[in-house]
Amino acid sequence: MRILKNDSIHKRILRYSAFATATLLASSAVNLTDAYFVSKLGQSATAAVGVAFAAQFLIQAIGFTLGMGGGSLFSRALGGNDREKCDRISAQAILQALLIGSVIAIAGNIFLDPLLDLLGATAGIYDPSRIYLRFLLYAAPFICLSLVISQLLRAAGNAALSTVGFVSGGAVNLILTPLFLFIFDMGIAGAGLALLIGYVFATCLLFGLTFCKSSKVSPIKKLVNPFGADAFRLLWTGLPSFCRHGFSGFATLLLNNTVSAYGDHAIAAVTVVSRISLLALSFCTGIGQGMIPVAGYHYGARDMDSVRKSYRFALILSSAFMLILSIPIFLLAPQLVSLFREEPEIVSIGAAALRAQSTVYVLHGTITATTMLLQVVGRSASSTVLASARQGIFFFPILLLFPTYFRYAQPIADALTFLLTVYFIMIMRRLTPSKKERRHPK
């Protein structure tokens, strides 16, 4: 609370961005390292992980929906000094994550084979995809819970606790993956088991950290109805996050089905590029998430000047960072792809796609900061449209109409999303609370 009230806006955003970025980097590093170790098992194993990657995006979409929705409402309630509402929101978000994650795990395993067909698994990668996806589905409740608790801790100003919990789970995964793959010779099942154990560890540690003396999250002070008073607002506020991450899953699904016509090497190439780009965009997303508790706190306190300052600083910082990062990725694209697979076909497809994507990385600073600002101030409809644009509204028709140019579909969609973002910035010049919020300021 001292940090939220007294430190400068720039200092607070830098502090929270550092922790948020570390958390996202840990998650991306796990995905990237899994892809690296699994690639040693062969091309089919690499493609199998890529098929399951779409399902992982969709599961994470649920976690981010509840986490970002709960975190946004939590930070606003904290700014309004409503501690009872903070406790109720955190309890509802955690219970919803547990229930929905469990439903995903049960239903996914019941309909595993139809799900694999939907995800675009070809005959050559069907068996390894089935093995890895089963472990991923077992991990669904823990993925949702870890993301929700992490976001709540960050919204409460406990960014360090959030990062410690999530990074520790990632470290467990990184240690166990090569151990299970190469020492115990478990094959792709070892990668799936390591993923499951890592998320279980992270969830248990994060939940334990909510009982720390420094934690402001108190999710079990009293029993609450997970779908009670604030449940709809929680889901509605988190809807942009669902669209952002959910469409990433659907985009990966559509991309896998599209490129499967060009062979397993094409699926392997886009899998590698997706992991590298996800790691690069972690910096941009981390800065945006670092802005959320600061902007949310000041919005709850009705300090609109500080909200605007938070947004401008996050936008400039993330844009500059992504511009600097895009240069070495563009120049070293073939070398980066060849770290995972050295087949000429995979390197050729992957390098072209990665270079095309790196040219528009700088645009993500504006896109991400604007989307998250709209979300944190309660403009969920506008934020949902913007969050759906990049890998939904624009990406889907481009890929469906021009499938042979799948390498360039995402960069074109990113450029169009940037233009849409500029439009939202123009109509968002006057940032004021909604009519409902003016009637009920607390």
TORLONU-636091 format. One record per residue (C-alpha): x, y, z; residue in three letters. Coordinates in pm, 1 decimal. Layout:
<recs>
{px X	py Y	pz Z	residuo ala} .
...
</recs>
This chain:
<recs>
{px 0.0	py 0.0	pz 0.0	residuo met} .
{px 288.8	py 235.0	pz 69.2	residuo arg} .
{px 424.7	py 170.4	pz -279.7	residuo ile} .
{px 84.3	py 218.0	pz -444.4	residuo leu} .
{px 22.6	py 546.3	pz -260.9	residuo lys} .
{px 361.7	py 714.6	pz -240.4	residuo asn} .
{px 606.0	py 601.5	pz -509.8	residuo asp} .
{px 614.3	py 776.9	pz -847.4	residuo ser} .
{px 408.6	py 634.6	pz -1132.8	residuo ile} .
{px 717.5	py 555.0	pz -1340.3	residuo his} .
{px 886.4	py 377.9	pz -1052.0	residuo lys} .
{px 577.0	py 171.7	pz -973.7	residuo arg} .
{px 525.3	py 64.1	pz -1335.3	residuo ile} .
{px 892.2	py -28.1	pz -1373.3	residuo leu} .
{px 876.2	py -229.5	pz -1052.0	residuo arg} .
{px 558.8	py -418.2	pz -1141.4	residuo tyr} .
{px 664.2	py -458.5	pz -1506.4	residuo ser} .
{px 989.6	py -622.0	pz -1401.5	residuo ala} .
{px 806.2	py -880.7	pz -1193.2	residuo phe} .
{px 530.0	py -934.7	pz -1451.4	residuo ala} .
{px 784.7	py -975.1	pz -1731.2	residuo thr} .
{px 984.5	py -1222.4	pz -1522.9	residuo ala} .
{px 667.5	py -1427.3	pz -1472.3	residuo thr} .
{px 581.2	py -1425.8	pz -1842.3	residuo leu} .
{px 939.9	py -1500.9	pz -1940.7	residuo leu} .
{px 939.4	py -1798.7	pz -1706.2	residuo ala} .
{px 623.3	py -1931.0	pz -1872.5	residuo ser} .
{px 757.8	py -1865.3	pz -2222.3	residuo ser} .
{px 1096.3	py -2011.5	pz -2132.4	residuo ala} .
{px 923.4	py -2329.1	pz -2018.6	residuo val} .
{px 739.9	py -2353.3	pz -2352.2	residuo asn} .
{px 1055.4	py -2276.0	pz -2548.1	residuo leu} .
{px 1272.1	py -2515.9	pz -2348.0	residuo thr} .
{px 1013.1	py -2790.1	pz -2379.5	residuo asp} .
{px 1017.7	py -2737.2	pz -2755.7	residuo ala} .
{px 1399.0	py -2750.8	pz -2754.1	residuo tyr} .
{px 1426.4	py -3073.6	pz -2551.9	residuo phe} .
{px 1134.2	py -3239.7	pz -2730.0	residuo val} .
{px 1291.5	py -3150.0	pz -3064.9	residuo ser} .
{px 1571.4	py -3393.4	pz -2977.5	residuo lys} .
{px 1312.4	py -3670.4	pz -2996.3	residuo leu} .
{px 1246.8	py -3598.3	pz -3364.4	residuo gly} .
{px 1030.6	py -3394.9	pz -3599.6	residuo gln} .
{px 706.6	py -3576.9	pz -3510.1	residuo ser} .
{px 750.6	py -3499.6	pz -3139.3	residuo ala} .
{px 812.0	py -3130.8	pz -3215.4	residuo thr} .
{px 496.7	py -3115.9	pz -3427.0	residuo ala} .
{px 300.4	py -3302.6	pz -3155.9	residuo ala} .
{px 382.7	py -3035.7	pz -2896.7	residuo val} .
{px 278.9	py -2773.4	pz -3150.4	residuo gly} .
{px -61.4	py -2939.4	pz -3186.9	residuo val} .
{px -112.6	py -2939.4	pz -2810.0	residuo ala} .
{px 3.2	py -2577.2	pz -2794.0	residuo phe} .
{px -335.7	py -2462.0	pz -2926.0	residuo ala} .
{px -513.5	py -2639.3	pz -2639.2	residuo ala} .
{px -269.8	py -2486.2	pz -2391.1	residuo gln} .
{px -355.4	py -2138.3	pz -2521.0	residuo phe} .
{px -726.1	py -2207.9	pz -2470.6	residuo leu} .
{px -673.8	py -2331.5	pz -2114.5	residuo ile} .
{px -458.1	py -2029.9	pz -2035.3	residuo gln} .
{px -731.5	py -1809.4	pz -2181.7	residuo ala} .
{px -963.3	py -1923.4	pz -1900.2	residuo ile} .
{px -696.9	py -1852.9	pz -1638.0	residuo gly} .
{px -618.7	py -1508.7	pz -1777.5	residuo phe} .
{px -990.8	py -1425.4	pz -1808.6	residuo thr} .
{px -1052.7	py -1492.6	pz -1440.8	residuo leu} .
{px -713.9	py -1357.8	pz -1332.1	residuo gly} .
{px -722.2	py -1030.3	pz -1526.4	residuo met} .
{px -1092.3	py -979.4	pz -1454.3	residuo gly} .
{px -1046.0	py -1046.3	pz -1083.9	residuo gly} .
{px -723.9	py -845.2	pz -1071.5	residuo gly} .
{px -880.9	py -543.3	pz -1239.2	residuo ser} .
{px -1182.6	py -542.3	pz -1003.9	residuo leu} .
{px -952.7	py -609.3	pz -707.4	residuo phe} .
{px -725.6	py -311.7	pz -782.4	residuo ser} .
{px -1027.1	py -81.6	pz -827.8	residuo arg} .
{px -1176.2	py -198.4	pz -497.1	residuo ala} .
{px -837.0	py -149.0	pz -332.3	residuo leu} .
{px -820.6	py 206.6	pz -466.1	residuo gly} .
{px -1169.8	py 263.9	pz -323.6	residuo gly} .
{px -1058.9	py 115.2	pz 11.9	residuo asn} .
{px -1325.7	py -158.7	pz -1.4	residuo asp} .
{px -1144.0	py -454.3	pz 157.7	residuo arg} .
{px -1456.1	py -670.4	pz 192.3	residuo glu} .
{px -1506.7	py -653.3	pz -183.0	residuo lys} .
{px -1138.4	py -738.0	pz -239.2	residuo cys} .
{px -1178.8	py -1057.2	pz -35.5	residuo asp} .
{px -1502.8	py -1153.9	pz -211.7	residuo arg} .
{px -1360.2	py -1101.2	pz -560.1	residuo ile} .
{px -1043.0	py -1299.9	pz -490.9	residuo ser} .
{px -1242.9	py -1591.3	pz -346.9	residuo ala} .
{px -1481.8	py -1596.2	pz -644.1	residuo gln} .
{px -1200.1	py -1587.0	pz -899.2	residuo ala} .
{px -1013.5	py -1875.2	pz -733.3	residuo ile} .
{px -1323.3	py -2093.4	pz -696.5	residuo leu} .
{px -1428.0	py -2031.5	pz -1056.8	residuo gln} .
{px -1078.3	py -2124.7	pz -1178.4	residuo ala} .
{px -1090.7	py -2452.2	pz -984.5	residuo leu} .
{px -1437.2	py -2545.9	pz -1111.4	residuo leu} .
{px -1387.9	py -2449.8	pz -1476.1	residuo ile} .
{px -1037.8	py -2600.3	pz -1492.3	residuo gly} .
{px -1170.1	py -2930.8	pz -1354.4	residuo ser} .
{px -1448.8	py -2939.1	pz -1612.9	residuo val} .
{px -1190.9	py -2884.7	pz -1890.4	residuo ile} .
{px -974.6	py -3170.0	pz -1757.6	residuo ala} .
{px -1264.1	py -3417.3	pz -1735.3	residuo ile} .
{px -1435.6	py -3325.7	pz -2062.5	residuo ala} .
{px -1106.3	py -3307.0	pz -2252.9	residuo gly} .
{px -1002.5	py -3658.8	pz -2152.7	residuo asn} .
{px -1347.6	py -3798.4	pz -2235.3	residuo ile} .
{px -1338.3	py -3647.6	pz -2585.3	residuo phe} .
{px -961.8	py -3674.0	pz -2636.4	residuo leu} .
{px -965.0	py -3826.7	pz -2985.4	residuo asp} .
{px -1216.1	py -3579.7	pz -3135.3	residuo pro} .
{px -1015.8	py -3300.4	pz -2973.9	residuo leu} .
{px -697.7	py -3421.8	pz -3144.1	residuo leu} .
{px -875.0	py -3422.0	pz -3481.1	residuo asp} .
{px -994.8	py -3068.2	pz -3416.0	residuo leu} .
{px -642.3	py -2955.6	pz -3323.6	residuo leu} .
{px -508.2	py -3076.8	pz -3659.2	residuo gly} .
{px -307.9	py -3384.3	pz -3554.2	residuo ala} .
{px -197.8	py -3578.1	pz -3861.9	residuo thr} .
{px -152.7	py -3956.0	pz -3876.1	residuo ala} .
{px 224.0	py -3923.0	pz -3830.8	residuo gly} .
{px 199.6	py -3731.5	pz -3504.4	residuo ile} .
{px -127.6	py -3866.9	pz -3363.2	residuo tyr} .
{px 17.8	py -4097.0	pz -3095.5	residuo asp} .
{px 272.0	py -3852.6	pz -2943.2	residuo pro} .
{px 10.7	py -3573.9	pz -2956.3	residuo ser} .
{px -233.2	py -3794.8	pz -2764.2	residuo arg} .
{px 20.3	py -3866.7	pz -2490.4	residuo ile} .
{px 127.0	py -3504.6	pz -2440.8	residuo tyr} .
{px -226.1	py -3362.6	pz -2459.4	residuo leu} .
{px -352.7	py -3596.9	pz -2187.0	residuo arg} .
{px -98.4	py -3460.5	pz -1938.0	residuo phe} .
{px -180.3	py -3103.8	pz -2044.5	residuo leu} .
{px -549.6	py -3164.8	pz -1971.6	residuo leu} .
{px -466.5	py -3306.7	pz -1628.3	residuo tyr} .
{px -282.0	py -2979.8	pz -1562.4	residuo ala} .
{px -579.7	py -2760.0	pz -1665.6	residuo ala} .
{px -711.8	py -2683.4	pz -1311.9	residuo pro} .
{px -361.7	py -2596.8	pz -1192.7	residuo phe} .
{px -289.1	py -2377.0	pz -1496.8	residuo ile} .
{px -608.7	py -2178.6	pz -1431.8	residuo cys} .
{px -549.2	py -2152.4	pz -1057.1	residuo leu} .
{px -185.5	py -2046.1	pz -1086.5	residuo ser} .
{px -269.3	py -1770.6	pz -1335.8	residuo leu} .
{px -558.4	py -1639.8	pz -1122.4	residuo val} .
{px -366.8	py -1631.3	pz -794.1	residuo ile} .
{px -65.1	py -1476.0	pz -967.6	residuo ser} .
{px -278.4	py -1193.4	pz -1111.7	residuo gln} .
{px -454.5	py -1131.6	pz -778.9	residuo leu} .
{px -124.8	py -1103.0	pz -593.2	residuo leu} .
{px 3.3	py -859.1	pz -855.0	residuo arg} .
{px -316.4	py -650.4	pz -838.5	residuo ala} .
{px -275.2	py -629.4	pz -461.1	residuo ala} .
{px 76.0	py -491.2	pz -501.3	residuo gly} .
{px 246.7	py -822.9	pz -414.3	residuo asn} .
{px 427.9	py -851.6	pz -747.6	residuo ala} .
{px 733.0	py -1017.0	pz -589.1	residuo ala} .
{px 525.2	py -1297.5	pz -435.2	residuo leu} .
{px 348.1	py -1352.0	pz -767.0	residuo ser} .
{px 675.9	py -1383.2	pz -953.0	residuo thr} .
{px 839.1	py -1611.2	pz -695.7	residuo val} .
{px 551.2	py -1856.9	pz -714.9	residuo gly} .
{px 523.6	py -1869.4	pz -1091.3	residuo phe} .
{px 897.6	py -1873.5	pz -1163.1	residuo val} .
{px 950.3	py -2153.3	pz -910.3	residuo ser} .
{px 698.4	py -2369.9	pz -1094.2	residuo gly} .
{px 874.3	py -2296.0	pz -1422.3	residuo gly} .
{px 1209.6	py -2389.4	pz -1269.0	residuo ala} .
{px 1070.8	py -2725.1	pz -1156.2	residuo val} .
{px 950.8	py -2791.0	pz -1510.4	residuo asn} .
{px 1286.5	py -2696.2	pz -1661.7	residuo leu} .
{px 1469.9	py -2930.4	pz -1426.5	residuo ile} .
{px 1237.4	py -3226.5	pz -1469.3	residuo leu} .
{px 1192.9	py -3214.0	pz -1849.6	residuo thr} .
{px 1547.0	py -3321.7	pz -1951.0	residuo pro} .
{px 1559.3	py -3556.2	pz -1652.2	residuo leu} .
{px 1244.2	py -3742.6	pz -1759.0	residuo phe} .
{px 1329.9	py -3731.2	pz -2130.4	residuo leu} .
{px 1693.0	py -3838.8	pz -2131.9	residuo phe} .
{px 1774.2	py -3994.4	pz -1793.1	residuo ile} .
{px 1453.9	py -4193.1	pz -1738.4	residuo phe} .
{px 1392.9	py -4228.4	pz -2114.0	residuo asp} .
{px 1021.1	py -4151.4	pz -2082.2	residuo met} .
{px 990.0	py -3990.9	pz -2425.9	residuo gly} .
{px 725.6	py -3727.1	pz -2483.4	residuo ile} .
{px 533.4	py -3853.8	pz -2179.1	residuo ala} .
{px 821.4	py -3718.1	pz -1970.8	residuo gly} .
{px 769.2	py -3368.3	pz -2112.0	residuo ala} .
{px 398.1	py -3386.6	pz -2031.8	residuo gly} .
{px 458.5	py -3515.1	pz -1677.6	residuo leu} .
{px 715.3	py -3240.7	pz -1611.1	residuo ala} .
{px 463.3	py -2979.5	pz -1728.6	residuo leu} .
{px 197.5	py -3117.9	pz -1493.1	residuo leu} .
{px 428.4	py -3131.1	pz -1190.0	residuo ile} .
{px 554.8	py -2776.8	pz -1257.8	residuo gly} .
{px 202.5	py -2630.5	pz -1257.3	residuo tyr} .
{px 99.2	py -2829.1	pz -946.8	residuo val} .
{px 405.3	py -2697.3	pz -762.9	residuo phe} .
{px 341.8	py -2337.5	pz -876.4	residuo ala} .
{px -24.6	py -2351.7	pz -770.4	residuo thr} .
{px 51.4	py -2489.3	pz -424.7	residuo cys} .
{px 328.1	py -2235.5	pz -366.9	residuo leu} .
{px 120.5	py -1939.1	pz -491.5	residuo leu} .
{px -175.0	py -2037.9	pz -273.7	residuo phe} .
{px 56.8	py -2070.9	pz 24.9	residuo gly} .
{px 199.4	py -1724.1	pz -44.0	residuo leu} .
{px -147.7	py -1569.2	pz -8.2	residuo thr} .
{px -115.6	py -1643.9	pz 365.0	residuo phe} .
{px 209.2	py -1447.3	pz 393.9	residuo cys} .
{px 199.6	py -1147.8	pz 627.7	residuo lys} .
{px 277.6	py -911.7	pz 338.3	residuo ser} .
{px -2.0	py -1049.8	pz 116.6	residuo ser} .
{px -317.8	py -839.8	pz 74.1	residuo lys} .
{px -511.3	py -1128.3	pz -86.1	residuo val} .
{px -743.5	py -1308.2	pz 159.8	residuo ser} .
{px -953.0	py -1547.8	pz -48.1	residuo pro} .
{px -1090.1	py -1773.5	pz 229.1	residuo ile} .
{px -1199.6	py -1539.4	pz 507.0	residuo lys} .
{px -1553.4	py -1657.4	pz 447.6	residuo lys} .
{px -1739.8	py -1891.7	pz 213.5	residuo leu} .
{px -1870.7	py -1725.5	pz -102.2	residuo val} .
{px -2080.6	py -1828.3	pz -397.4	residuo asn} .
{px -1834.9	py -1858.0	pz -692.1	residuo pro} .
{px -2108.8	py -1736.6	pz -925.0	residuo phe} .
{px -2254.8	py -1475.5	pz -689.3	residuo gly} .
{px -2284.1	py -1096.3	pz -692.3	residuo ala} .
{px -1966.9	py -997.8	pz -876.3	residuo asp} .
{px -1930.0	py -1313.1	pz -1087.3	residuo ala} .
{px -2069.6	py -1164.1	pz -1406.5	residuo phe} .
{px -1864.4	py -843.7	pz -1371.2	residuo arg} .
{px -1555.1	py -1056.5	pz -1312.7	residuo leu} .
{px -1612.3	py -1256.5	pz -1629.2	residuo leu} .
{px -1713.9	py -949.6	pz -1831.4	residuo trp} .
{px -1406.7	py -752.5	pz -1718.7	residuo thr} .
{px -1183.4	py -1047.5	pz -1804.9	residuo gly} .
{px -1348.0	py -1108.0	pz -2144.2	residuo leu} .
{px -1078.1	py -914.2	pz -2338.0	residuo pro} .
{px -815.5	py -1148.8	pz -2191.4	residuo ser} .
{px -1021.0	py -1449.6	pz -2298.2	residuo phe} .
{px -1043.2	py -1312.0	pz -2650.4	residuo cys} .
{px -673.3	py -1225.0	pz -2659.2	residuo arg} .
{px -553.0	py -1566.7	pz -2541.7	residuo his} .
{px -848.9	py -1768.9	pz -2666.0	residuo gly} .
{px -809.4	py -1641.0	pz -3019.5	residuo phe} .
{px -438.8	py -1725.2	pz -2990.0	residuo ser} .
{px -544.3	py -2083.3	pz -2930.2	residuo gly} .
{px -792.6	py -2082.8	pz -3217.2	residuo phe} .
{px -535.5	py -1914.2	pz -3441.4	residuo ala} .
{px -281.7	py -2186.0	pz -3359.0	residuo thr} .
{px -549.1	py -2449.1	pz -3426.0	residuo leu} .
{px -637.6	py -2295.4	pz -3763.5	residuo leu} .
{px -270.9	py -2249.7	pz -3851.9	residuo leu} .
{px -192.3	py -2613.7	pz -3769.9	residuo asn} .
{px -481.4	py -2732.9	pz -3986.8	residuo asn} .
{px -376.1	py -2501.2	pz -4270.7	residuo thr} .
{px -6.2	py -2587.4	pz -4275.9	residuo val} .
{px -66.0	py -2961.0	pz -4225.9	residuo ser} .
{px -127.0	py -2973.6	pz -4601.2	residuo ala} .
{px 240.6	py -2882.7	pz -4646.3	residuo tyr} .
{px 370.6	py -3162.2	pz -4421.3	residuo gly} .
{px 482.2	py -3216.5	pz -4062.2	residuo asp} .
{px 792.4	py -3003.5	pz -4121.6	residuo his} .
{px 565.7	py -2700.1	pz -4178.8	residuo ala} .
{px 385.1	py -2762.7	pz -3847.4	residuo ile} .
{px 722.1	py -2798.6	pz -3673.2	residuo ala} .
{px 841.0	py -2468.2	pz -3826.1	residuo ala} .
{px 538.6	py -2263.3	pz -3717.7	residuo val} .
{px 557.6	py -2424.9	pz -3372.0	residuo thr} .
{px 913.4	py -2300.1	pz -3325.8	residuo val} .
{px 825.8	py -1951.6	pz -3454.3	residuo val} .
{px 523.1	py -1930.9	pz -3223.6	residuo ser} .
{px 736.1	py -2013.3	pz -2920.2	residuo arg} .
{px 1005.1	py -1758.1	pz -3010.3	residuo ile} .
{px 750.5	py -1483.0	pz -3076.6	residuo ser} .
{px 568.8	py -1561.1	pz -2753.3	residuo leu} .
{px 895.5	py -1516.3	pz -2565.5	residuo leu} .
{px 965.3	py -1184.3	pz -2740.2	residuo ala} .
{px 615.3	py -1049.3	pz -2676.5	residuo leu} .
{px 645.7	py -1137.8	pz -2307.1	residuo ser} .
{px 837.3	py -812.2	pz -2255.8	residuo phe} .
{px 558.3	py -608.0	pz -2410.8	residuo cys} .
{px 282.4	py -790.6	pz -2224.4	residuo thr} .
{px 476.9	py -769.2	pz -1897.8	residuo gly} .
{px 497.6	py -390.6	pz -1919.6	residuo ile} .
{px 123.6	py -376.8	pz -1991.1	residuo gly} .
{px 50.7	py -597.0	pz -1690.8	residuo gln} .
{px 279.1	py -377.8	pz -1482.1	residuo gly} .
{px 57.7	py -83.3	pz -1572.4	residuo met} .
{px -265.2	py -255.0	pz -1462.0	residuo ile} .
{px -234.7	py -232.4	pz -1078.3	residuo pro} .
{px -112.4	py 127.9	pz -1102.7	residuo val} .
{px -380.9	py 247.1	pz -1346.0	residuo ala} .
{px -648.6	py 41.9	pz -1167.3	residuo gly} .
{px -559.3	py 186.7	pz -825.9	residuo tyr} .
{px -572.9	py 545.2	pz -952.2	residuo his} .
{px -891.7	py 478.9	pz -1146.6	residuo tyr} .
{px -1053.0	py 345.6	pz -828.4	residuo gly} .
{px -938.7	py 663.6	pz -652.3	residuo ala} .
{px -1076.1	py 878.0	pz -944.1	residuo arg} .
{px -730.8	py 1022.5	pz -1023.2	residuo asp} .
{px -763.6	py 1032.6	pz -1402.7	residuo met} .
{px -443.1	py 1232.1	pz -1464.6	residuo asp} .
{px -239.2	py 953.0	pz -1305.3	residuo ser} .
{px -426.0	py 694.3	pz -1513.8	residuo val} .
{px -325.9	py 879.8	pz -1831.9	residuo arg} .
{px 35.5	py 911.8	pz -1716.6	residuo lys} .
{px 48.0	py 537.9	pz -1645.7	residuo ser} .
{px -80.4	py 459.0	pz -1994.2	residuo tyr} .
{px 158.0	py 693.6	pz -2176.2	residuo arg} .
{px 462.4	py 566.0	pz -1988.8	residuo phe} .
{px 372.7	py 199.1	pz -2049.7	residuo ala} .
{px 309.3	py 264.5	pz -2419.6	residuo leu} .
{px 640.8	py 445.6	pz -2476.9	residuo ile} .
{px 845.3	py 200.3	pz -2269.8	residuo leu} .
{px 706.2	py -113.1	pz -2435.6	residuo ser} .
{px 729.5	py 31.3	pz -2789.0	residuo ser} .
{px 1094.3	py 127.3	pz -2740.2	residuo ala} .
{px 1178.7	py -210.9	pz -2592.2	residuo phe} .
{px 1013.0	py -403.2	pz -2874.3	residuo met} .
{px 1189.4	py -191.5	pz -3138.7	residuo leu} .
{px 1527.7	py -272.9	pz -2987.1	residuo ile} .
{px 1441.5	py -642.9	pz -2952.6	residuo leu} .
{px 1316.6	py -681.6	pz -3310.6	residuo ser} .
{px 1656.2	py -600.6	pz -3467.2	residuo ile} .
{px 1860.0	py -903.2	pz -3346.2	residuo pro} .
{px 1561.4	py -1135.8	pz -3400.0	residuo ile} .
{px 1531.0	py -1022.6	pz -3762.6	residuo phe} .
{px 1904.6	py -1058.6	pz -3827.9	residuo leu} .
{px 1944.2	py -1394.9	pz -3651.5	residuo leu} .
{px 1614.2	py -1558.7	pz -3754.7	residuo ala} .
{px 1770.3	py -1861.2	pz -3936.3	residuo pro} .
{px 2008.2	py -1927.4	pz -3648.5	residuo gln} .
{px 1727.9	py -1906.9	pz -3391.6	residuo leu} .
{px 1510.0	py -2155.0	pz -3580.5	residuo val} .
{px 1801.4	py -2393.4	pz -3639.4	residuo ser} .
{px 1855.9	py -2417.9	pz -3262.9	residuo leu} .
{px 1546.0	py -2637.9	pz -3257.0	residuo phe} .
{px 1545.9	py -2813.3	pz -3595.1	residuo arg} .
{px 1821.6	py -2806.6	pz -3856.6	residuo glu} .
{px 1626.0	py -2948.8	pz -4152.5	residuo glu} .
{px 1652.1	py -2699.3	pz -4443.4	residuo pro} .
{px 1274.4	py -2699.2	pz -4503.0	residuo glu} .
{px 1197.7	py -2610.6	pz -4140.2	residuo ile} .
{px 1467.1	py -2340.3	pz -4124.4	residuo val} .
{px 1352.2	py -2186.0	pz -4452.2	residuo ser} .
{px 983.3	py -2164.5	pz -4352.6	residuo ile} .
{px 1057.2	py -2065.9	pz -3993.8	residuo gly} .
{px 1311.8	py -1792.9	pz -4073.3	residuo ala} .
{px 1081.3	py -1625.3	pz -4326.8	residuo ala} .
{px 788.3	py -1627.2	pz -4082.6	residuo ala} .
{px 1000.0	py -1504.8	pz -3788.8	residuo leu} .
{px 1151.6	py -1218.1	pz -3987.4	residuo arg} .
{px 809.5	py -1108.6	pz -4107.7	residuo ala} .
{px 675.7	py -1108.0	pz -3752.1	residuo gln} .
{px 974.0	py -920.4	pz -3608.6	residuo ser} .
{px 908.8	py -626.0	pz -3843.2	residuo thr} .
{px 583.2	py -547.3	pz -3659.3	residuo val} .
{px 696.3	py -615.0	pz -3301.0	residuo tyr} .
{px 721.7	py -241.0	pz -3234.1	residuo val} .
{px 346.7	py -201.8	pz -3296.8	residuo leu} .
{px 263.8	py -426.1	pz -3002.6	residuo his} .
{px 359.7	py -159.1	pz -2750.0	residuo gly} .
{px 64.9	py 55.3	pz -2857.2	residuo thr} .
{px -172.1	py -238.8	pz -2909.1	residuo ile} .
{px -105.9	py -401.1	pz -2570.7	residuo thr} .
{px -103.9	py -84.5	pz -2358.9	residuo ala} .
{px -429.4	py 40.9	pz -2513.9	residuo thr} .
{px -608.0	py -293.9	pz -2480.8	residuo thr} .
{px -513.4	py -328.3	pz -2114.9	residuo met} .
{px -602.6	py 32.7	pz -2031.4	residuo leu} .
{px -950.7	py -13.1	pz -2178.9	residuo leu} .
{px -987.0	py -329.9	pz -1974.4	residuo gln} .
{px -869.1	py -183.8	pz -1644.2	residuo val} .
{px -1101.6	py 118.8	pz -1665.3	residuo val} .
{px -1404.9	py -98.9	pz -1735.0	residuo gly} .
{px -1439.8	py -41.3	pz -2111.4	residuo arg} .
{px -1471.0	py -416.0	pz -2165.2	residuo ser} .
{px -1662.1	py -399.7	pz -2494.8	residuo ala} .
{px -1398.1	py -181.7	pz -2664.5	residuo ser} .
{px -1115.1	py -381.8	pz -2509.7	residuo ser} .
{px -1275.3	py -708.4	pz -2624.4	residuo thr} .
{px -1297.7	py -588.6	pz -2984.6	residuo val} .
{px -933.7	py -479.6	pz -2981.1	residuo leu} .
{px -816.7	py -797.8	pz -2809.3	residuo ala} .
{px -1005.3	py -1007.0	pz -3067.1	residuo ser} .
{px -860.0	py -825.9	pz -3367.4	residuo ala} .
{px -502.4	py -952.9	pz -3389.4	residuo arg} .
{px -558.5	py -1328.8	pz -3393.9	residuo gln} .
{px -929.6	py -1334.1	pz -3468.1	residuo gly} .
{px -1103.4	py -1059.5	pz -3663.5	residuo ile} .
{px -811.0	py -1001.3	pz -3902.2	residuo phe} .
{px -603.7	py -1320.4	pz -3879.2	residuo phe} .
{px -878.7	py -1572.1	pz -3958.1	residuo phe} .
{px -995.4	py -1427.0	pz -4292.2	residuo pro} .
{px -638.6	py -1356.6	pz -4407.8	residuo ile} .
{px -533.2	py -1717.9	pz -4343.6	residuo leu} .
{px -851.3	py -1865.5	pz -4491.2	residuo leu} .
{px -839.1	py -1651.9	pz -4805.7	residuo leu} .
{px -462.3	py -1677.7	pz -4864.9	residuo phe} .
{px -345.6	py -2009.1	pz -4708.5	residuo pro} .
{px -27.6	py -2030.6	pz -4918.0	residuo thr} .
{px 92.6	py -1707.0	pz -4752.2	residuo tyr} .
{px 57.6	py -1844.9	pz -4398.3	residuo phe} .
{px 407.0	py -1714.9	pz -4311.9	residuo arg} .
{px 285.2	py -1354.5	pz -4344.5	residuo tyr} .
{px -74.1	py -1379.8	pz -4216.1	residuo ala} .
{px 12.7	py -1279.1	pz -3858.4	residuo gln} .
{px 226.7	py -971.6	pz -3942.8	residuo pro} .
{px -47.2	py -839.0	pz -4174.5	residuo ile} .
{px -308.0	py -895.3	pz -3901.8	residuo ala} .
{px -83.2	py -713.9	pz -3651.0	residuo asp} .
{px -51.9	py -411.2	pz -3880.7	residuo ala} .
{px -430.7	py -392.4	pz -3926.2	residuo leu} .
{px -479.1	py -425.1	pz -3548.7	residuo thr} .
{px -245.4	py -130.3	pz -3496.9	residuo phe} .
{px -461.2	py 84.1	pz -3725.9	residuo leu} .
{px -769.7	py -18.5	pz -3526.0	residuo leu} .
{px -583.5	py 71.0	pz -3205.5	residuo thr} .
{px -513.2	py 420.7	pz -3336.7	residuo val} .
{px -886.7	py 461.3	pz -3396.0	residuo tyr} .
{px -962.0	py 360.7	pz -3034.6	residuo phe} .
{px -698.3	py 603.4	pz -2907.5	residuo ile} .
{px -866.1	py 885.3	pz -3099.5	residuo met} .
{px -1209.6	py 813.2	pz -2949.8	residuo ile} .
{px -1060.9	py 756.1	pz -2602.8	residuo met} .
{px -910.4	py 1104.3	pz -2563.8	residuo arg} .
{px -1152.4	py 1191.5	pz -2289.4	residuo arg} .
{px -1108.3	py 918.7	pz -2030.2	residuo leu} .
{px -1378.0	py 946.3	pz -1761.9	residuo thr} .
{px -1558.7	py 698.7	pz -1535.8	residuo pro} .
{px -1875.2	py 538.2	pz -1673.0	residuo ser} .
{px -2222.7	py 660.1	pz -1569.0	residuo lys} .
{px -2267.6	py 363.7	pz -1335.4	residuo lys} .
{px -1930.9	py 428.2	pz -1170.1	residuo glu} .
{px -2016.0	py 796.7	pz -1121.2	residuo arg} .
{px -2342.4	py 698.4	pz -950.8	residuo arg} .
{px -2165.6	py 442.2	pz -728.1	residuo his} .
{px -1807.5	py 570.9	pz -678.7	residuo pro} .
{px -1718.5	py 300.4	pz -427.2	residuo lys} .
</recs>
